[in-house]
Amino acid sequence: MLLAYPFRVLVPRRAAPEAAVSTAVALLVLAGEASLVPTPMVIALAGGAGATLAGVRLSRLASRRQAARRTAGVLLDAAVVAAGLTAAVLPLTDTASQAAALVGSLIVAVLSVAGLRQLPGRTRPPVRVRLRGVVEATGPAVGLALAGWLLLPRDILPAPARLVAALVLGGLGMAALNAFTGTRRRSATARCRGGVLLTLVGLALLATLPPAPAGRAALLAVPPLVLGMLLTALGAGDALDPVDAEPTAAPVAPTWLRVVLPAAVLLLTAGLHLGAGRAPDRTSVLLALAAVPPLVLRELLGGGDPTSTERPAAHRRRTGRAVRHRRAAEAGWFGLPDRPAVPHDDGVAWSALSRRPGPAGGGGGDRAALLDALAAIGDVPAPVGALLLVDLHVDGISPTVREDVLAEAVHRTRDVVSPDDLVTGCTSTGFAVVTAAGPVLAYALGIRLLSAFAPPYQLAGSMLRVQASIGLAEVSGVGPADVLRQAELARRRAVQLGRDRVEWYDAFLEEQLVRRLDLERELPGAVARGELDLVYQPVLDLADRQPVGAEALLRWRSPVLGTVLPAELLPVAEDLDLVGELEWWVLDRACRQLAGWSSGTRELWMAVNVTIRELTTPDFVQRIAAVLAAYGVPPDRLVVEVAEPRIAGDLPTVVARLAGLRSLGVRTALDDFRPEHASLAQLRRLPIDLLKVGPELVGARPDGQLPLIDVVVNVGERLGVEIVAEALESTAEVDGARLAGCRYGQGFALARPATAERVEAYFEEFPSPSR
């Protein structure tokens, strides 16, 4: 449900009860909207559920020994309980509902403010920053107030009360939005403050939209009320128990949301108002005009554009310090004295940078200049800028030539970037570019840099081609160290995806990279720790549905990461050079299991997947023979599968190894076959016994033509190759494969992968064939 989504974003993996309650409340609101449950009952139940869960969490904080934590927990607990009681009692008071809501809101506000003041880690920004924040928030707040004025029912509230309610809702809504998108939006205190503001928004809506005369309109107050109470409890818990709190991996929301969301709400409201045939009244026009002065004042203060010449004095001082650091870093980088202008010297060396000690292999002075430049851009309420980390990939060259390549790349970079952009060393194989341009323009800059790096480098009498990977991170209010970390994660992703590309940081990217790092950390030693396992998927004869074999599938049962499938496991194993160890473990266990199955009357074969890299090793055939001999497995019971899309580069060696396996009596299979011209051409050269095709060849094609499985079956018959249709997930696919002439099939529609014991029990369901 949409009401439960904020908890997956704001507090991942820790808010299962909150998500469950929010989902239940969302269903309750839908029932009220459909007139299945009376609106007063929906409000009372929702408010009671949210207050109960939030009160339980806050009551635990109230039992702390520390006086400050105990006081904060007690006050916030009382505020949440007061909000829940107000929501529960308000629908029952017909005549005095507004007065009851006003009293309840005041009590909640007083208790919440007192509780927020007791939270640790509260820091007040400078007066200049607070003033500029107020100015920037005034315009969107007026826009939200105008939206409230247009939406509030005019037949219920008199004009003065309606205007006051609209202004209160606009101010509270903008304050809550600032709490979740401001520069300190990831702090627990900001989350708690935003929850308090959302709670007050919900109470204000309840006071403005009484359920009796307004009908289902009062349901609009339920989402902010419930979310506010739950976020208040979660934020307070993280603020008072920082050790147990899980850090947020990424910013909750981009800063531009503070402008875009109020504008979108206002446009939608105005459209609904005009669509209903209502003309703008005088108050609407005055509210619209009231949004103009804050915008003008914002531009006069220079708060909207960090590249503006009207920056604050402190920002200019920091920028000047960053420029001095840049000149000093460039002077040390190029081996030149510190001077105002640094010439474009093609003969400069990189050794001056790489020799200086510093974090991440970069120079300490360059890192200081980089962080200072990022801080200078980020020291405004609405920062705009980006960091690009450039990594150059040059293999097989001497250190001297590498330094020349890096220096030439820097020279090309200076021909592309703006004179105000900072270019500084960061690692021994690349450099960083800090630009005050927005993220879209920074991405375009990264593309231009890739084009600049593309021409060959003529160095030391030879022509070199260099690949580059660029990671991009926005300067959006987070700390300089966080921006640097995000850009580094994006750069690593660019390397993983094949280089010569620009990758933009986002939260999902960080989750992927963290997962990748966890895999790389835990995979070494998994075989020795006994964490690998095999499951087996039966292969059936499609004519009589009798099992004829099984395919061994690898599973990594990591106690830290859970079950990891081959699609995620094998790329990491390839990078760590562990594929050979894993594949030989699979082959050994599969042959041992096959030996156990071969003791009965049923003649089953076992299919094992191998990579091209392992297949092309010189002693592959001999090692296969040794494993078969060790377990006494007949060679014709083993099927070695190799993926078709990867054999083109080593086709002669693959043909030789497959021929060697067939000389032993081992059967061979070609997996992931694609009916393309190149695949059909090399199919005649491959000594294989089985050809495995996917369900995309069995079903109808998007262009309406007949399935290609008929063509593949005809080719297989001419070459003496039997067809196995894999990944069959429906009865229609099974019937289509059988009617087309495929002899064997496997997939969820026939039998799911299972452990050896379950597969043995599955085999026992079929009568044993007579010898």
C-alpha positions, 0 to 999 in steps of 0.5 A: 500500500502507498501508505506503508511505502514511506517506512521502506524509504525512511527506515528500511528493514526496521519498521515492519509493525509500522508498515503493517499498521499503515497497510491496515489503515490504508485498507480502512480508508479505502473502506471508508471511501467506499462507504463500507465503514462510517467516516467517524469510525475510520478516523477513530480506529486509524487514530487509535491504531497509530497512537497505540503503536507509536505510544508503545515505542515511545513508552519504552524510551520513557523508561531510560535511565538518562534523565534527558532521554526519559523526559523526551520519551515521556513528552513525545509519548504524551503528545502522541497519546493526545493526538490519538485521543483527539482523533478518537473523540473528535468525531463524537463531538458534533457541535464543539468539534472545532474547539476540541480539535483546537484544544487537542492540537495546542496540547499536542504542539506544546508537548511535541515542542517540549519533547523535541527540545530534549532530543540530543544532537540538536544544532541550530544553523546560522541566522543567515541560513535560517533566514534564507530557508524561511524566505525560500519556503514562504513562496511554496507555503503560500502556494500550499495555502492557496491550494487549501483555500481552493479545496476547503469547503466554503459552505461549512467554514466562514471566509475568515476561518477558511483563510486561517485554516488554509494558512495553517495547513500551508505553513505546517505542510511546507515545514514538514516537507522541509524536514524531510528534504532539507540539508539534515533530512537524514537525521533522526531529529529531522524525521521526528520533527517532520512526524510532529508536523504531519500529525499537526497537519492531520489534526488541522484537517480534522478540525477543518473538515468535520466528518458529519457535514463534510462526509468522506472529505475528512478521510484526507486527514487520516494519512498525515495523522497516522504517518506523523505519529509513527514517524515521530516514534521512529525518529525519536527512537533513532535519536535517543538510541543512535547505536541501535538505529540503522543508518539511512543509505541515501537521502530521503528525497531530493531538495528540488521536491520542496519546489516541485511538490507544492507547485504540482499540488497547486496546479492540480487543485487549480485544475479541479477548481476551474473544472468545477466551473468556479471562478477565482475569487479575490482571496485566491488572487491575493494569495497568488500575488503573495507568492511573488515577493518571497521569490523576488527576495530569494533572488536578491539574496542569491539563494537560488543559484549557487553560481550567482555572483550575489553569494553570501560573504561566507560562501565567497570566502569558502570558494576563494579558499577552495580556489587557493587549494586548487591552485596549490594542488595543481602546482604540486600535481604538475610539479610547478610553483604556486602561482595564479595561472597554471599553464597547459603543459603537455610534459607534466608528470603524474608522479608528484601526485601519486607519491604524496600520501593520502586517503584512497591513493590520492594526495592529501592536499588534493583531497583537501582541495576537493572536499573544500570545493564540495563544501563551498558548493554545498554551503547554501540552502539550495546547492547545485553542483556535481562531482565527477570521478574519472578513472582511466584504464591503461593496461600493460604499460610502464609507470612512466607511460602511465603518468604521461597518459594521465597528464594528457588526459588532464590536458584534454579535460581542461579543454572541455571543462569550464574555467571555474571548474576544479580539476584535481587529483584524487587517486593514482589512476584518475582525477576528479572534476567539481562543477557548479553546473546542475546534475543534467549538465554535469552528466553532459560534461561527463559524456563530453569527457568520454569523447575527449578521451576516445582519440588515441594517445600518441606517447613514447612512439606508440598509439594507445587507446584508453578507456575511462569510467566516470562516476557522478554524484550530486552536491545536494546538501549532504556532506562532502565526504558523502558526495565523494563516497557516492561518486566512488560507488558510481565509478565502480558501477561504471567499471562493472558495466564495461567502462567507457560510460558515465554512471549516476549515483542513486540509492538503488545503485548503492544497494547493488554495490553494497550487495556486491561487496558483501558477496566478494567478502563472503564468497572466498572460503565458502567451499571450505565452510561447507556453505555450497549446496546442490538442487536438482531439476528433473528432466522428463521425456515429453512423450510418456512424462517419465523422468530420464535425468536431472540437472544439478543447480548450484546454491550458496546457502550463506549464513550472512547473505541467505541463499544466493543463486548462480546468476548472482554468484557466478559473476562475482566468482569470475572476478575473484577467480573462484569459478574453477573451484566452484565448478569442480565442487559441483562436478564432484558432488553431482557425480557422487549423487549420480552414483547413488542414483545409478544403483537402482534399475532406473538409468538416469543422467546428470547434467552439469554446467561448465563455463568456457573458461574451465572447459578450455583448460588443457586438463579438463578431459582428464579431470572429468575422467578421474572424477567418473572413475572415482565414483564408478559412474558410467560416462554416458550418464554424465552430460556436460553443458556449455552456454552457446552465446559464449563459445564463439571466441574459443570455438576451436578449443571448445570443439576439441574439448567436446570431442575429447569428452565424447571420446570418453563416452560423456554426452555433451549439450549446448545450452541457451541456443539461439536460432541465429545465422551464426549459431546455426553455422557453428552448430554443425561444427560442435560435437554435441548430443543435446541441444537445449532451447528456451520457451521463447522458441516454443510460444508464438512470436510477437510478429504473428509468425509460427514458432521457431521450434519447428526449424530447430527440431528439423535442424536437430534431426538432420544433425542427430541432436536431440532437443531439450526444451527448458524453462517450461512454465505452463501447460501450453508451453509443454504441449507446444514443445511436445507437438513440435518434436522436442524429446525432452523437457524441464521446467516448473510446469513439469518439476521444480528444483529440489534437494536430492531427497525430494527428487528421489521421492519424486522418482519413486512416484514413477514405475521403474522401467524393465531392463 
